[in-house]
Amino acid sequence: MEPTHFFAVRIDSKEIQNQVLNVQNHICSLDNRVQSTIIDVKELHLTCCVVNISQPDILSRAIHALEETILVLRESLLSYPISMNFAGIGHFRNKVLYANLLEDAHGSRSRMLQLSEILKEKLIQRGVYVVDKRPMTPHLTIIKLSKDETIFSKGLKQIHPSLYKVYSTVSFGACVINSIQLCERGERDSSGYYKVTREVRIIPTVPRALTVSLERSEPARKVRKIYPVEEDNVTIIN
C-alpha cells in the first residue's frame, strides 16, 4: 500500500532552520542544480512512522494509537523531555542529505526510537497499515534528490560529499519534543507546513478551565489524573 499519512515531530526552531539554510545555500552555491531538491525549512520535521489511511474509521484508530503511545510515555516525557540535538550531516546513498540526531545523557535518540516502536505496535494492534516496519533512522532531511523528478536528466545522480564537506560536523541546534503530529502526505497548510490531521501535545499541567470543572466535582487530590482534552485537531495529554 502507498503511504498517505505520517507521524512526525515538527522542527520549528529558528536556530535549526537558519543553520539548515546555511548548509543548503552553501551546497547550491557550488552546484545550482541542487536548488530544486532542497527541503523548505517551513517543512522541516522528523518522521516517526509512515502509514496508509484510506478510511475514516482507520483514521480514528490511528489517532487513538497516537494518544495511547503518548499516555504510555507521558511520565518519562515530562520528567525527562526528549531534547533533539542535531549535528553533522549523514546521507542515504548520497541521494538524501540529513542532519544527524545525536544521543545525549538522557538517551534522547534511543527514546525517540522507543517512541517510534511503541507507536508502530499500537497502530498494528489497531489494524492500521504501517508502510515501513523497519526500525527508524532518526534524521532531519535537508536535501532530497527525488523531490525533483527531472533531476537525473540534468545529470545529477548523487550529491557529492565535497559539496557539504565543510559542514560535515556542523551543529544545527536542539529543540524539545512537545507534541507528535499526524500529517497528510503532499498536503500543505497556509504556513507552508504539512496539513496536520491531529496533533497530540504533552503539557505538565491541567488547563485552567478543566481544573475548575474538576475541582467542583472531585477532591483536589484527584485533579492530576490523566485527561485527554481535544481542541479542534489538537489533543492535549495531561
ChimeraX attribute file (.defattr): number of C-alpha atoms within 10 A of each C-alpha:
attribute: neighborCount
match mode: 1-to-1
recipient: residues
	/A:1	10
	/A:2	11
	/A:3	16
	/A:4	16
	/A:5	25
	/A:6	21
	/A:7	26
	/A:8	21
	/A:9	19
	/A:10	20
	/A:11	20
	/A:12	14
	/A:13	15
	/A:14	12
	/A:15	14
	/A:16	22
	/A:17	19
	/A:18	14
	/A:19	17
	/A:20	27
	/A:21	17
	/A:22	14
	/A:23	21
	/A:24	23
	/A:25	16
	/A:26	16
	/A:27	24
	/A:28	18
	/A:29	13
	/A:30	12
	/A:31	14
	/A:32	11
	/A:33	16
	/A:34	21
	/A:35	16
	/A:36	17
	/A:37	20
	/A:38	22
	/A:39	19
	/A:40	15
	/A:41	22
	/A:42	14
	/A:43	18
	/A:44	22
	/A:45	20
	/A:46	20
	/A:47	22
	/A:48	24
	/A:49	23
	/A:50	22
	/A:51	24
	/A:52	18
	/A:53	22
	/A:54	15
	/A:55	8
	/A:56	9
	/A:57	11
	/A:58	17
	/A:59	18
	/A:60	14
	/A:61	19
	/A:62	28
	/A:63	21
	/A:64	15
	/A:65	22
	/A:66	24
	/A:67	22
	/A:68	17
	/A:69	21
	/A:70	23
	/A:71	18
	/A:72	13
	/A:73	14
	/A:74	19
	/A:75	14
	/A:76	13
	/A:77	19
	/A:78	14
	/A:79	9
	/A:80	12
	/A:81	18
	/A:82	21
	/A:83	21
	/A:84	22
	/A:85	20
	/A:86	21
	/A:87	20
	/A:88	15
	/A:89	24
	/A:90	19
	/A:91	18
	/A:92	9
	/A:93	9
	/A:94	15
	/A:95	16
	/A:96	19
	/A:97	23
	/A:98	20
	/A:99	25
	/A:100	24
	/A:101	24
	/A:102	18
	/A:103	16
	/A:104	13
	/A:105	6
	/A:106	12
	/A:107	14
	/A:108	20
	/A:109	21
	/A:110	15
	/A:111	17
	/A:112	21
	/A:113	17
	/A:114	15
	/A:115	19
	/A:116	21
	/A:117	19
	/A:118	18
	/A:119	24
	/A:120	28
	/A:121	17
	/A:122	20
	/A:123	24
	/A:124	16
	/A:125	12
	/A:126	15
	/A:127	12
	/A:128	22
	/A:129	21
	/A:130	21
	/A:131	17
	/A:132	12
	/A:133	14
	/A:134	10
	/A:135	13
	/A:136	15
	/A:137	14
	/A:138	20
	/A:139	20
	/A:140	21
	/A:141	23
	/A:142	24
	/A:143	26
	/A:144	21
	/A:145	24
	/A:146	14
	/A:147	13
	/A:148	14
	/A:149	10
	/A:150	12
	/A:151	17
	/A:152	12
	/A:153	8
	/A:154	8
	/A:155	9
	/A:156	15
	/A:157	13
	/A:158	15
	/A:159	20
	/A:160	13
	/A:161	14
	/A:162	11
	/A:163	17
	/A:164	18
	/A:165	12
	/A:166	12
	/A:167	18
	/A:168	16
	/A:169	14
	/A:170	17
	/A:171	18
	/A:172	23
	/A:173	17
	/A:174	17
	/A:175	18
	/A:176	14
	/A:177	17
	/A:178	16
	/A:179	18
	/A:180	23
	/A:181	26
	/A:182	27
	/A:183	23
	/A:184	19
	/A:185	15
	/A:186	10
	/A:187	13
	/A:188	14
	/A:189	9
	/A:190	7
	/A:191	9
	/A:192	12
	/A:193	18
	/A:194	21
	/A:195	18
	/A:196	20
	/A:197	17
	/A:198	23
	/A:199	24
	/A:200	23
	/A:201	20
	/A:202	22
	/A:203	15
	/A:204	13
	/A:205	11
	/A:206	20
	/A:207	12
	/A:208	9
	/A:209	8
	/A:210	12
	/A:211	14
	/A:212	12
	/A:213	11
	/A:214	16
	/A:215	13
	/A:216	9
	/A:217	9
	/A:218	10
	/A:219	9
	/A:220	11
	/A:221	8
	/A:222	10
	/A:223	18
	/A:224	13
	/A:225	9
	/A:226	13
	/A:227	14
	/A:228	16
	/A:229	16
	/A:230	14
	/A:231	8
	/A:232	9
	/A:233	12
	/A:234	18
	/A:235	22
	/A:236	20
	/A:237	22
	/A:238	20
